[in-house]
Amino acid sequence: MTYVLIITGVIAALLISVLVIGYLLPVKHVAGVRAVLDCSVERLWRRLTEFSEYPDWRRGLKQVTRVNDDTWNETDQSGDSISYQSVEILPKRRFVRRIANKDLPFGGTWTIELAELGPKKTRVNISEAGEIYNPVFRFVSRFITGRHGSMSAFMEDLAKTESTNVHIEKC
């Protein structure tokens, strides 16, 4: 019986610690990744803005459905869906998208910037200005999964479309 009480106490203390630390962490964060891809700006721009083709090259993405000119839904393999909206588009230079759902425990924007370094060499920067409303998710994002995971996976998938070996820098 003593062991059960000790184990229960330890688990309760851990859960309370996660909650307290999560509440102490800021809701907003900024993170980013960058890489140089062996591909033209024009080709990368097409990849980034042709949303209907995202399932062809992005892992775990099952379907993309266009809602209107600037909004689309992405549905993953488990059936979860997130709506995104284009906030700013500067052709072949800058694309800003934001999570359009208001009922998620997170939100924010991604800014994707392209800089031509040569005929077939482009620097890609992805910056996230994120918000995590749930304190448990804030804790997990900060200490377990990290804030760069989604952007790194996106960049890796983008690089694979061009058969590019890529070194991704976190910033």
N, C-alpha and C positions, 0 to 999 in steps of 0.2 A: 504494500500500500504506500509506503514511503517513497519508493521509486516512482510510482505513478504520479504522486504529488510533485516530486522534484522535476520530472519530465514535463508535466503540465505547466509548472511554474516557469521553466526555461523557455518553453514554446511561447507562453504568454508574454514573457519579457522580450523575446525576439520580435514578436508581432508588434508590441507597443513601441519598441525601438525603431522598427521600420516606419511606423506611422509618424512618430515624433520627428525623426530625421527627414522623412518625406515632407512634412509640413514646414520644416525649417529651410528646405531647399527652395530656390526661386522658381516661380511658375514659368518664367520666360528663360530661354537659353538661345545661344547662337553657336553654330558649329558649321564646319565646312570640309570639303575634300576638293582636291584638284589633281589633274593628271594631264599629260600630253599624249594625244592619240595620233597615230599615223593615218590621218584621214582629212579630207578637205572640210572646210567650214560648211560649204553648201550641202555636202552629204550628211554631216552630223545634224545640221539644222532640220533637214527633212526627217531624219530619224526621230528627233525630239518633238517635232510638231505634227507628225502623222500618228495621232493617238490610236487610231484603229489598228495600227500595226504593232502596238506595244506588246500584245500577247505573243507575237512571233519571236520576240527577243528578250523579254523580261521574265525572269524565273518567277514561278508562283502566280503569275497573272493569267487568269482564265479568259476574261472578256473585258472589252472596253465598249461602252455605249455612249454615243454623243447625245447630250441633252439639248444643247443649242450651240450657237456659234462659239461661245467661250467656256462652256461647261461640259464635262464628261464624267462618267462613272467608271471606276475601275473595280472589277470583281475578281477576288483571288480564288485559288483552288478550293478553299473551304467554304466559299459562297459569301464571304464578307465583302461589303461594298463601301467604297469611299468616293465621294464626289469632289472633283477639283474644278477650279475656275482659273482661266487665264486672267492675270491682273495687268501684265505689261508685256508687250511684244515689240522688240526692236529687231527686225529680221536679220538673221545671221550673226547677231551680237548678244542679245539678252532676252531671256524668257523667264517671267515670274509667274508662278502658279501658287494658288493657296487652296487649302482644304476648305471646301464649301459647306460641309456638314457642321451643324451647330450642336448636335447631340453626342459628339464623341468626347472621350476623356482627354483629347489632345487636339491641337490645331496649329496653324502657322503657314509659313510660305517657304518655297524653295526658289532661289534665284539661280538660274543656270546662265553662265556667261561663256561665250566663245571668243577666242582670240587667235587669229591666223598667225602662225609662226613661219609658214612656208606653204608651197603649193599643196602639199599633202601632210601637213603637220598643224595640229590645232590644240591649244591649251583649253581645257574645260574646267571651269570652277563651278562648284555647286555649294551654295550657302543656304543654310536652314536657319530661319528665325522662328523657333518653335515655342509652343506653350503646352505644358502638361498640367492639367487641372487636378487630376487625381494624385494624392500624395504617395500612394503605393507605387503608381506608375512612375512618378518622379524619382523615387528611390531606385527602382529597377533600372530606369533609363540611365541614371547617373553612375550606379555602382555595379550593375550586372551586365546589361546588354550594350551600354554605351550609346552615345548620341550620333555616331557616325555610321552605324550599321546599314541603314536603309540607303543612305547616299553612296556608300562604298559599293553595295550590291548593284545599285543602279549604274554606277560608273563601270563596274566590271562587266555587266551585261552589255552596256553600250560599246565597250571596247571589243568584246567578243564578236559583235556584229561586223566588225572590220578586221577580224583576226589579228587584233593588236594585243601584244603583250604589254601590260600596263603596270606602272608603279603609281599607286594612289597615295598621295600625301594628305594627312589630316591637318586641318588648320582651324 
